[in-house]
Amino acid sequence: MRRGWMGGACAAALMLALPALAPPALAAPPAGQPWMDPKLDPDRRADLVLAKLSLDQQVALLHGVMPLFLGAKRPPNVQISAGYMPGIPELGIPDLTESDASLGVANAGRTNDDATPLPSGLALAATWDPKTAYAGGAMIGKEARQKGFNTLLAGGVNLARDPRNGRNFEYLGEDPLLAGTLDGAAIAGIQSNHIVSTLKHFALNDQETGRMVLDARIDEAAFRESDLLAFEIALEQGQPGSVMCAYNRVGGTYACENPFLLTEVLRRDWRWPGWVMSDWGAVHSVGAAVAGLDQQSGQQLDKQVFFDAPLKAAVASGQIPAARVREMAHRYLRSLFATGAVDDPVVAGGLDTAADGLVAGQEEEQAIVLLKNNDFTLPLKPAVHRIVVIGGHADLGVLSGGGSSQVVPLGSKVYPKPKIAPQWGIGPVYHPSAPYAAIKARAGAAEISFYDGSDPAAAAALARIADEVVVFATQWSSEGMDIAMKLDGDQDVLIDAVTRANPKTVVVLETGGPVAMPWRDQAGAILEAWYPGARGGEAIAKVLFGEVDPQGRLPITFPASEAQLARPVLPGSDQNAVETLTPTFDIKPFTVTYPEGSDVGYRAFAPSGPKAGQTPLYPFGYGLSYTVFRYSGLKVTGGRTLTASFMVTNVSNVAGTDTPQLYLTSGPRRTQQRLIGWSKVALQPGEAQRVTVTAPARMLANWDVAAHGWRLDAGAYKVAVGPDAATAALQGSAIVAAATIRP
Ligand code: BGC
């Protein structure tokens, strides 16, 4: 596989130097099985196996069941999980044992499990830290091995085009460079365990409403510069063994039988050698094999097991060449060899929940975003007299998102499903890490109490006589549905009453994505904690009391209202917006157009974007600290790409961590805003550091459809350095040379 376009200094400046996949221990290959020699190239090894396989045996590798339900036939030793494909034990080819894993080994939603849930994907993206992404991936990959899975259905990187997408919590926000970089690091972390990770859902599965039937339409150049770019970067950085194609149509054709996506982009342009697996219930014809699909997953969810008898019949009739079937099996086998899944078979046992929980906790500590802090409301002072904690089930735990990614560890509290929820899956799950207990442990001699918030007037009465008030608020979201951009139920009424009663109230949000905050002006402080994961309560308390400097930065714009969205009315929401058990649920096909093109999120609010002049509630990249940082001394140099160097100074008397961001604001041909790099710096009081950020050349370029490449026009490129997308603290420019970068 091509090793990525960032190369040299660019990679060093921004990207994590990902540890190389450690080769499994070498052993002499068994007699007669030369493909078991790990010294050989994965493609060669796949060919050696294929030379032994009949067409029937090849086809048997290309489809499999969802052992979870619908009467799946599975051998007694195969656990109930998302997916299973039998291997060929006599040839050393393992079974493929798949678990969902956007945020932890979901293990088919098994309750009282011992797997460790990470904070949500948006939380990870809020860390802006590839090392943290790698550590989380490495942890869940290790747990996968320990639970007997060699494939994780992880790596979701669909762009947050709509804050109401019910799966945004599984993804990494609205910017292709940030999302792709962190997703690639997470995938590399997973695969460092010699197991396979996927990259999903390819592509434009950017809303849940009508995901099985909708047809997403976008201009090709805009597609390449936005959603596809996120996948491309993740693919280059993470080198996943597999890509999962999406449910929806793209440009009129289902994603899993779409030659543009699966053959032109993935194979011809990106030269990716792995295998494409379908999403569960996303295959509509045997012709999908011709378009580039290699494997049919969850076969009982489709109308037919297209990749079994119909595939063989298509070969017999000449409709599909036998060589194509061989290529499909080749791609599958070569990824099993390339990741180490063949040489280092999984062995169940040995989970260390306590150690793994620390990884989740450290991620959340970096992910929490301080949105507002009036008059030093935070950090909390333990020396006060009376603290009251209200709402959000903070006495029980922290909220998590629903659907196939759901992890339900021992001690979780599962609530009944709300009225609007998919017919499958379970209701809101609270992970057993109670913020209230963690706050109490730090409250010193203060009197502290918890109230569930069911009566706003009673909550206000408690808040009025307290020195410090922390109110928790939640928004549940799930795969299979989209959500309104607001807190669940009447929580806005509760917060309104409490913040009016006590202006020092701290509001802690546990949400799937952006929400409106009608009470914002009255609140003393606001923290966005996302879905906080296995040790979330502890992480929130550490930030509240100042043991950890809040250092999360928004990976998604918080619009002021749904009226500011590209599509104020969610397409398809006039029909049944929630998914039923049958995959082809009862909703008529419809089209979703993306006239905003690549101007997703913050790019739309830029002076060059369609929402110019409008102000969101909080811009992309935003987040306060308990520290104050100043930027100065910008130097910009050009050439083949652009490098910015500037000073960051901590001008306060506490240590803290900042994430200065570098944005392109215009090029010689186009005015457009693009995040082109960032850095993360930890500074002691008074400390100053020079930071250098080099933009990957492709981030400055535009996709040229006619030239079929990334076109860099010669001329002046203007950039801004700032603490978020809406604040240009420093500005400069440099001349960059013309180039066409081939995909
Ligand atoms: C989801 C995938 C998931 C698969 C298997 C599908 O409904 O879209 O993300 O991996 O189910 O559970």
Residues whose N, C-alpha, C, O or C-beta is under 5 A from the ligand:
A	BS01	BGC	A82 D100 L153 D279 W280 S404
